[in-house]
Amino acid sequence: MTSLDLLRTFLAVHRAGSVTAAAQLLDLSQPAVTAQLKTLEKHVGKPLFHRHARGVTTTAAGEDLARLLAGPLDDLTAALGDFVGGKVSLHVGGPAEFMTLKALPALVELPDTALRVTFGMPDDLLDQLAKGGLDLVIAGVRPRMRGIMTAPLYQEELTVVAAPRWYYPDTSGVLGDAPWVAYAEDLPLIRRYWKSVYKAMPPGRAVVVVPDLRAVLAATVAGAGATVLPRYLCENELATGALRELIVRGDGELPTNTIYLAVRAGAFAEPHIARARDLLMSRAEEW
């Protein structure tokens, strides 16, 4: 009979794509993991991995075994956690607005998982991820760090909005007297929008600067001025008429922004991280 330890080690290597990464996650030595894999392969009578310089890839037989094992082993891990009265902790970082409106409502569906959420800027959060302080990071910039794996999660559309008092339907993109409401003094989203559409810097200065897009939204609804926001953040206000989209015409394309999901290489060997990643990617298809 094959021991559960051998099966757990196999699944960790399959998910991590590396014996070294799996050994670190399992708190075992690399030779111990290699020995367990050889024992399992001898027992099943088939090679389960192709070895190469950068790690391993799973054979067809290994893929079949992984499909059979993943659900039951993950359920067993969760059941054991239930039995001893504990929950696994998932540490997630990301921008406050996206986490609040999109990611958190999905992540709370994870069973037997205690969520710990950190808001912040991408560089700080990715640094924490690399050092092991976070399990998953959602970032509005593509991480380019060794040991970090990324996948596109969501494509957000940017739009120019203002309260009805600033709306001039015949201006062809001219904002009239509306000042800016911005996230920072250098008008990051507004500047990006203007450079994409008009190939120029945006006119004017901000009358309100607040480092939270939810507060930018609130000030804009209150009539402080115009701003550029991700559409998902203001879709309810647009639907009710509290905000209007300003007419913008230019030679460039309307800008979008890709939101990325980042994890440490090998982290998917941890079932709770793999489940969180799969859940977010699935929910993102509906967003």
N, C-alpha and C positions, 0 to 999 in steps of 0.2 A: 504494500500500500504506500502511495506517495504521501509524504508529510505535507502539512499545510505550509510549513516554512519554505519548502522548495517551491510550492505554487506561488506563494507571496513574493518570493525573490524573483521568480520568472516574470510575474506581472509588473513588478517594479522596474526591471530592466526593459521590458517591452515598452512601458510608458515613458521611461527616461531616455531610451535610445542610447544608453551608455552604461557599461558595467561600473565605471567610476562614479557616475552620478547616482546610480542606484545604491551603491555601497554607502555613500555618504548619507542618503536618505534613510537607509535601513540601519545605520550605525554598525555596519559590518566592515571587515577588511575586504579589499578588492579580491585577493586570492580566495577568501571564503565564498564570495558571491560566484566567482568563476567555478569553484568546486561544486557548488550547489547546482549550477546550470548543467555541468557535465553529468552529475548524478541524475538529474531529471531527464536529460536527453537520452541517457543510457536506459532509463526506465521506459520511456515512451518509444524508444527505438528509432527516433527521427531527429535530425538537426532542427533546432528551434530558432537559431540565429545565424546570420552571416556576419562574421567578424571582419572589420576593416579599420583603417588607421584612425578614423574619427569617431568610432563607436561601433554600434551594431545595428543591423536591420533585421526585422523579424521575417522568418521564412513563411511560406504559405501554411505549413503545418503549425507554426507558431502563432500565426494570425488566427487560425481556427481555434487553437487552445485558448488564446486570449479572449476571444468572443465568448467562449463557454465559461471562462473563469471570472471575468470582470464583474458581472452583476452579483453572483453569489458571494464572492470574496468581499466585495464592498459592503454587501448587506450583512455579512458576518462581522466585519469590523464595526459597523454601526451598531449591531445588536450587542456586541461585547461592550461597547461604550455605554449603551443603555443599561446593561446589567450592572456595571460598576458605578453607575450613577454619574457619568461624566459626559460632556459634549466636546467635540473637537472644535478648536478655535480657528476661524478663518480671518486673516488680517488683510484688509483691502484698502487701497488708497486711490484717490481720484479727485477730479474737480467737484466742488460742492454741488454745483447746479446739476450736472449730469448724474452724479451719484444719487442725489435726492429724488430726481424725477424719473430716472430710468433704471439705474443699476440696483439700488436698494430694494425697490418693490419686487424685483426678480430674485435677489439673493435671499430675502427672508423666506422664500419657499423651500430652501435647503433644509432637509430634516436633520435633527440632532447636531446642529451647527451653531456655535456662538460667534456672532459677527463682531468684529472690531474694525471700525472704519476711521480712516485718517483723510482729512481734506488737505490739499496743498498744491503747490506748483509742480509741474512734471519733473524737473531736475531733482528736487528734493525727494520726491516720492520714489523715483527710480533708483536713487542712491540708497534709500532704505531697502528697496527690493533687492538690490545687489548684495547688500550686507545681511540679508536674511530677516530684516525687521518686518517685511510685508510679504504676503504670499502672492497677491495679484495687484497689478496697478493698471488703472485706466488712464490713458494720457492722450492729450490733444496734439502731441508731436510724436513722430516716429522715433522710438528709442534706438540708439546706435551704440550699445555697450556690449562688451564681450560677456558671454554667459547669460544674456537676456534674450528670450524668444518673444516675438511679437506676431500678432495677427490683426488685420483690420476688423473692427467690431461694428462701427456705425459711421455713416456718412451724413454729417449735419449740413444743412443748407442755411446760408446766411441771408438775412433780409433787412432792409431799411424800414423802420417803423417809427411812428409818432402818434400822439394823441390826436383826435379829430380836429382840434383847434389849429394844428399846424399843417393840415392836409390841403394841398392845392392840386386838384386833379389835372390841371392843364399846364403844369410847370415843366413837364418833360424832364424830370429829375432835379430841377432846381429846388432847393429846400427853403427858399424864401428867407425869413428871419429866424428860422428855428436853430437854436444853438445845439451843441452836442451834449449828450449824456454818455459818459464813457467809463470803462473799467479802469483805465490808467491815463495819466497825463499825455502819453504819446499816442492815444486813440488806437490801440492795437487792432481790434476788429474793424473799426471804421476805416483805418488806414489800409488794411488789407483789402477791404471791399472796394475802396476808391481806386487803388492801384490796379486791381483786377479789371474793373469795369471801365475806368477812365484813363488808366495809365498815368495817373497824377496823384499828388497828395490831396487829402480832403481839405475843403475850405473851412475856415473858422476855428474856434477853440471850444473846449468843453466848459459848460456852465456847472455841471455836476460830475464829479469823479468819485467813484466808490468801487472798491475791489471785490465786488460780488455781483454777478450778472443778475441774480434775483433782485438785488437792490436797484440795479440799473433799470430793470423792467418796471419796478414799482415807481421809480422817479419818472420814467417815461410815461407811464399810464397817468400819473398825476399831472402831466402837462409840462414838465420841465424842458422838454426839447425832443430832438430826434436821436435815434441810436441805431446801431447794427446789432442784431441778436441772432442766435441760432433759432430756426423756425420752431423746433420742438419746444423751446422755452416760452414762446409767446403765442402758440397756436390757439390756446383758449381765449386770450385777449383779442386776437384777430377774429375769432368766430363770434364773439359777443359784440364787437364793434368798439371795445375800449381802446384798441389800437387800430391804426390804418397803415397799410403798406404804402410807402411813397413810390411814386412812379420814377423809375431809374432807367435811363436809356444811355447806352454807351457802346464803344466798339469792342470791348472785352467780354469775356464770359462771366456769368454770375459765379461767385466763388463758393466752394464747398470746403469743408474741413473734415478730415478723417480722424476718427477716434480709434485708438489702438488699445488692445489688451496685451499686457506684458506679464511674463512670468520668468522665473529663473529656469535655465536649462535643467531638465530632469525633474522639475517640480511635479509633473503629471504622474510621477510614481506615487505621489500622495493622493489617495482616493478622494479626499475632500476637496483638494485643489482641482483635480480633474473634473469632479462633478460641478464645481462652481463655474469652471471655464465652459463646460458643455452647456450649462443652463444659460449663461449669459449669451453665448453665441446663438443658441436657439431662440431666446427672447428677442435678440436684436433683429432677427428676420421679421418680427412683427412690428418693430418700432418704425 
